Amino acid sequence: MAFIDNEQLKIMNMNTDTKIREKPRIIYPSITVAPSIKTEFVNGIKFDVCEVIKESYDMLANKANRFFLCVEDSFIYKWSGVRKYFISTGETRWDLMCMTKGECLDLIREFQSAHESILKLQKKAEKPGFKASANIRIDRLRSNIKERFGASPV
């Protein structure tokens, strides 16, 4: 049986403490590194197209894809992919959520289109015989949009 003296025990404890302190943390984009360059409102819901500044390009794989979509100042489109990648690897990669400015604007139009579709389906649901099928489609659209954008269109 080997005996461990106090000096060896201190070294072992320091190694354990160091490993705990060095645990990586996910890096969340703040307004200082990714300010909003365009704001749009769809049915009262705020959409910000944010651009990662030059000093933070090391977080990206492709500088052309340096924009991301923020909804209501609290939900980042595709952030769940960044979080899942971080959990599995310990590395933060913003390029998983970033895209071109045009793609961000297309997503806002997609949300607006879903909002208009829901309004049309609500009118259709007022007619006899269409209520059940229209409500099913409305619920499906709402849940899909809520899951993707973190906000419900209507």
Backbone torsions as a table, in degrees:
resi	resn	phi	psi	omega
1	MET	NA	130.2	-178.2
2	ALA	-92.3	141.5	178.0
3	PHE	-102.3	141.6	178.9
4	ILE	-108.9	122.5	178.4
5	ASP	-80.5	172.3	-176.1
6	ASN	-61.0	-36.9	-179.4
7	GLU	-65.0	-43.8	177.9
8	GLN	-64.8	-38.3	178.9
9	LEU	-64.1	-40.9	177.2
10	LYS	-62.0	-43.4	179.1
11	ILE	-62.8	-42.6	179.1
12	MET	-63.7	-42.3	178.9
13	ASN	-65.1	-39.3	178.4
14	MET	-63.6	-41.5	178.7
15	ASN	-62.8	-42.1	178.9
16	THR	-65.2	-44.8	179.8
17	ASP	-63.8	-39.3	179.9
18	THR	-62.6	-43.3	179.8
19	LYS	-62.0	-38.4	-180.0
20	ILE	-67.9	-43.9	-178.3
21	ARG	-68.6	-29.4	-176.3
22	GLU	-83.6	7.9	-180.0
23	LYS	-60.0	125.6	-177.0
24	PRO	-67.8	150.1	177.8
25	ARG	-119.0	145.5	178.4
26	ILE	-70.9	140.0	-178.1
27	ILE	-99.9	113.5	-178.1
28	TYR	-91.9	132.6	-179.0
29	PRO	-70.9	122.4	178.6
30	SER	-97.2	174.1	-178.8
31	ILE	-69.2	-16.7	178.4
32	THR	-78.0	-30.2	179.2
33	VAL	-101.2	-12.6	179.5
34	ALA	-147.6	73.7	-179.0
35	PRO	-72.2	156.0	177.6
36	SER	-73.9	132.1	178.0
37	ILE	-109.0	-15.4	178.8
38	LYS	-152.9	134.6	178.6
39	THR	-123.5	131.9	176.2
40	GLU	-131.6	150.4	176.6
41	PHE	-118.1	132.8	175.1
42	VAL	-125.0	112.7	-179.2
43	ASN	52.9	40.1	177.9
44	GLY	82.5	0.7	179.5
45	ILE	-98.9	128.8	-174.5
46	LYS	-87.3	129.5	174.9
47	PHE	-119.3	127.7	176.3
48	ASP	-116.4	129.8	169.6
49	VAL	-93.1	116.7	-176.7
50	CYS	-108.4	144.0	-179.9
51	GLU	-117.3	128.9	177.3
52	VAL	-71.7	130.5	-178.1
53	ILE	-74.1	161.3	-176.0
54	LYS	-54.3	-38.8	-176.8
55	GLU	-66.2	-16.3	-179.1
56	SER	-108.4	15.0	179.7
57	TYR	-62.7	-18.4	178.3
58	ASP	-65.3	-15.7	177.6
59	MET	-84.2	-4.1	-175.4
60	LEU	-116.0	151.6	174.5
61	ALA	-91.6	-30.1	-177.2
62	ASN	-133.3	120.2	-176.1
63	LYS	-68.3	-22.8	178.3
64	ALA	-67.7	-33.5	177.7
65	ASN	-93.6	71.7	-176.1
66	ARG	-114.5	10.1	-178.6
67	PHE	-109.5	151.0	172.2
68	PHE	-144.2	162.8	-175.8
69	LEU	-105.8	125.6	178.0
70	CYS	-113.4	129.8	-177.7
71	VAL	-111.7	125.0	176.9
72	GLU	55.9	31.7	177.8
73	ASP	58.0	14.0	-177.3
74	SER	-138.6	-15.6	-175.5
75	PHE	-123.1	124.1	176.9
76	ILE	-104.6	124.8	179.4
77	TYR	-60.0	129.8	-179.5
78	LYS	72.0	12.9	178.5
79	TRP	-64.1	-28.9	-179.5
80	SER	-61.0	-34.7	176.9
81	GLY	-65.8	-38.8	177.6
82	VAL	-64.5	-44.2	-179.0
83	ARG	-64.7	-43.3	179.7
84	LYS	-63.8	-41.6	178.5
85	TYR	-64.0	-40.9	178.7
86	PHE	-63.2	-42.9	-179.4
87	ILE	-62.0	-39.2	-177.0
88	SER	-82.1	-27.4	-175.7
89	THR	-118.9	-21.6	-175.6
90	GLY	82.0	10.2	-178.0
91	GLU	-116.5	134.7	176.4
92	THR	-90.4	125.2	178.6
93	ARG	-129.2	105.7	179.7
94	TRP	-72.4	-20.5	-178.8
95	ASP	-64.1	-15.0	176.5
96	LEU	-73.3	-19.8	179.7
97	MET	-111.3	-14.5	-175.7
98	CYS	-86.0	152.9	-179.8
99	MET	-153.0	-173.9	177.9
100	THR	-78.9	164.2	178.9
101	LYS	-62.6	-39.0	179.1
102	GLY	-62.5	-39.4	178.0
103	GLU	-65.2	-37.9	177.2
104	CYS	-62.7	-45.3	179.6
105	LEU	-65.6	-35.7	175.8
106	ASP	-62.4	-37.5	178.3
107	LEU	-66.0	-37.7	177.2
108	ILE	-64.7	-42.6	177.6
109	ARG	-64.4	-35.4	177.4
110	GLU	-63.9	-42.3	177.0
111	PHE	-62.4	-43.7	179.6
112	GLN	-63.7	-40.0	177.9
113	SER	-63.5	-41.4	177.5
114	ALA	-63.4	-39.5	177.2
115	HIS	-60.1	-46.4	179.4
116	GLU	-65.4	-38.0	177.5
117	SER	-62.8	-41.0	178.9
118	ILE	-64.7	-41.5	178.1
119	LEU	-61.8	-41.7	177.6
120	LYS	-64.0	-42.3	179.4
121	LEU	-66.8	-32.9	177.0
122	GLN	-65.5	-38.3	176.0
123	LYS	-66.3	-39.8	179.3
124	LYS	-65.6	-34.4	-178.9
125	ALA	-67.6	-19.5	178.6
126	GLU	-73.1	-20.5	179.6
127	LYS	-80.4	143.4	179.2
128	PRO	-64.4	139.7	177.4
129	GLY	90.5	-14.6	-178.4
130	PHE	-108.9	-7.9	-172.1
131	LYS	-58.5	-49.5	-175.5
132	ALA	-64.4	-48.6	-177.4
133	SER	-68.1	-38.0	179.3
134	ALA	-66.8	-40.3	179.8
135	ASN	-65.8	-35.9	177.0
136	ILE	-63.7	-44.8	179.6
137	ARG	-66.3	-38.8	177.8
138	ILE	-62.4	-47.1	-179.8
139	ASP	-61.9	-40.8	179.1
140	ARG	-63.9	-44.7	178.3
141	LEU	-62.7	-46.6	-179.4
142	ARG	-60.2	-46.4	-177.7
143	SER	-67.2	-37.4	177.8
144	ASN	-63.1	-47.3	-179.2
145	ILE	-67.8	-40.1	179.1
146	LYS	-61.2	-41.8	-179.8
147	GLU	-67.3	-41.0	-177.1
148	ARG	-77.8	-40.8	-172.7
149	PHE	-108.7	-11.0	-179.8
150	GLY	76.8	9.8	179.7
151	ALA	-147.5	147.8	179.5
152	SER	-95.0	135.6	-176.8
153	PRO	-67.9	-30.8	-179.6
154	VAL	-141.7	NA	NA
